[in-house]
Amino acid sequence: MSERRIALVTGANKGIGYEIAAGLGALGWRVGVGARDEQRRAAAVAKLRADGVDAFDVPLDVTDDASVTAAARLLAEAGGLDVLVNNAGVTGGMPQQPGDVDVATVRTAVEVNVIGVVRVTEAMLPLLRRSAAPRIVNMSSGVGSLTRQSASAGEHQTGPLSVAYAPSKSMLNAVTIQYARALGDTNILINAACPGFTATDLNAFRGVRTPQQGAAIAIRLATLPDDGPTGGFFEDAGVVPW
């Protein structure tokens, strides 16, 4: 492994992912900018470098086995991996209300938000196991909280009706727990992060938080001390109920 800590942030060419990369870079990390769009990825790397971040290009489509395998190989050649931030995500499309949703919409959300995370995590685990302080952060959402989804109006109910995006985040939370259980006897800490209602293209920029604010919880979980939590779901204010 490289002496300098290395992170991979998926979907890092814009929004919250970009700010996570920028935040880790500001802490002195070397950051792999994972994204599938070549032009946007290159522009993000150039902007980060202009701001003094040691950023490098990682071509990555989380829905493609060959792309993920190639990304893992690139990181191994770059010196290894200490932190994986699974940030890439999609809504799946609209509409998502029960009774008016296309199954393809659900499939798209799950393919990226869940299967994509599993695919990338599996490919990166061999590198993470060689790190002295490996961390995995899965970017979830408050709408993935079953407790909040089922709350009565006015009692922390969150998000509109959704049978694609919200359930995909609930499944991602469950996946996070399973990995935490499996990795419990290792030094790998894995947690889910809720960035809050952040203004990104995912919600047509209706969010009330900035991408930099949304990135803060991921940066905190990526830099946890060795005795930090694992298998949890966190937002800025603390623990999010499952």
N, C-alpha and C positions, 0 to 999 in steps of 0.2 A: 504493500500500500504506500501511497505517497505520504510524505511528512505533512504536507498541507492538506487540510480537510477538503473533501470534494463532495458536492451535492448535485443531484439531478432533480430538476423540477420539470414535470411534464406540463404541457400547455403553458409554457413560460414566455411565449412571444407577446402576450398582452395581458391586461387586466390584473387579477389577483396573482396569477402565476408569475408575471413579470415583476411585480412588487416583492414577491417572495424571493425571487432570484436577486433582486437589487438589495434587499435587506440582508440576505446571507452574504452577499458580496461585500457589503459595507462592513461586515464583521471580519472580513479577511478570508472568506472562503473562496475556493475555486468552484464556479457554478456551471454546470452543463445545462444549456437552454434546450429543452426537449420540445419539439413541435414538428408538425408535418408539413406546414406551408414554408417552402424554402425562402421566399422573399421576406416574409414576416419574421421568420426565425433569424435570418441574417441581419435584418434591420434591428431586431431586439439585441442581438449580440453586439452590434456596432454601437448602439446607444449605451449599453451597459459598460462596454469598454471605455467609451468616452467619459463616463462618470467614474472611471477608476476601478471597475469591477473586473476581476480575472474570469471572464465568461468565455465559454467555448460552445461551438455548434454541435448539437446532437440531433440529427435527423430521426424523427420518431413518430410513428403512427401506432397508437396503442391498440388498434384493432387488427394489426398485421403481425403475424408471428415472425416473419423474416425481418421486418423493420425493428422489432424489439430485440431480436437476437443480435442484429448488427449493432444496435445501440449498446448492448451489454459488452460486446466485443470492443467497441470504441472506448468505453469507460475503463475497461481493463487495461487497454493500451495507454490511457491517460493517467493511470496511477491507481485506479480502484474506485471505491464508492463508500462514503460514510453516512450519507443521508439521502433517502429517497422521499420526495414529496409528490404523491400522486394527486396532481391538481387538475389534469385534463378532464373536462366534463362537458356534457351537452344536455339540453332539455329533452331532446328527442323529437321536438316539433309540437305543433298544435293542430287540433284541440286535444285536451287530455281529460276532459270530464267523462265520468262513467256514462255509458250509453251513447257516447259520441266520439269514441276514440278508435283509431286504426291500430290494429295489433302491431303493425310495423313501427309505430311511434314508440310503443313500449319496448320492442326489440332493440331499437336504436339506442334508447336510454340505457338499457341494461348492458348492451354490448360495449359501450364506452365507459360508463360510470362504474360498472361492476367487473365484467369480464376483462376489460382493459386494465383495470387495477390489478387483478389477479395475474394476468399475463405479464405485466411489467414487474410486479413484485417477485414472481417466481424466477424470472430471468435475472433479477438483480440480487437475489438472496445469496448466491455463492460469493459475490463481491462484498456484500454487507457483513457476512460472517467473518471476513478477514479484517474488518475494521475494529479499532479499539473501543469505539463508542458509537455503534450504528443506531440510527433512528429511522423510522418510517412514519410519515404523516399522510393520512388519507383525508383529502378535503371533502368533507360531507356538507351537510346543511341542516339548519334547524327543522326544515320540513321533513327530514328523515327521522325525526324523533316521533316514535309511536305515541308517546305520552302527550306531546304537544299536538299531534295530528288529531287525537281523539278527545282533546280537552273541549269543554263547553265554551261557547263564545264568551270572550272576556276573561277567560282563564288560560291565557298563554296559548290559545289556539294559533296555529301558524300556517300560512300559505293557502292558496286556493285549492279547490278540488283537483286532484291529479292522480292518474293511475299509471303514470310513466316515470316522471322525474322524481317525485317524492318517494315512491316505493323503491326506486333504484338506489336512493340514498339510504333508505332503511336497510336494504340488503347489503350495501357497502358497510354500514355500521356492524351488521352481523358478521360479515367477512372479517372486519377488523378484530372482533372478539375472538374469532376462530384462530387467526394468526397469533394473537396475543397468547392464547392457550398453548398453541403448538411451540411457540418460541419462549415460553416461560422459563425454561432452564438455560437460556442463552442471555447474552448482554444486549440483545436487540429489543429496543422499546418501540412499540407501535401504538399509535393513537389516532382517533378521528378528530377533525377540527371543524368547527362551525365559524365561518367568517362573518356571519350576520348578513343583513339585507344590503348587499354591496352593489353599487352602480357599475354594472358590466353589461356587455352585449347579450348576456344570457337572459337578462330581464329588461332589455331595451333601455338600460341605464335609468331605471326607475328607483333603484336602491338609494338608501339614505346614507350609506357609508362609502368612503372612498376606497379604492383598491388597496391603498397603503394601509388603511385601517383594517381591511379584511385580511391582509397578509400577516398581521401581527401575531395572531394565535398560532399560525403555522410555523413562523420563525421561532416562537417560544418553544413549541413542541419539538422542533428540529434540533434545538440546542439544550434539551433537558440534561440535567446532571445524571450521573450513573444510577442514583437512587430515585430517579423520577418515576412517575406513574407509567403504566402500560395497560393497554386494553381499555382505555377511557375515551370519553367524548367530551370535548372541551370547547368553550368559547371564551371571550375576554373576561366575562364576569365569573367564570368558574365552570363547574360541571354541568353538562347538558343532560337531562334525563333521557334515557333510551326510549 
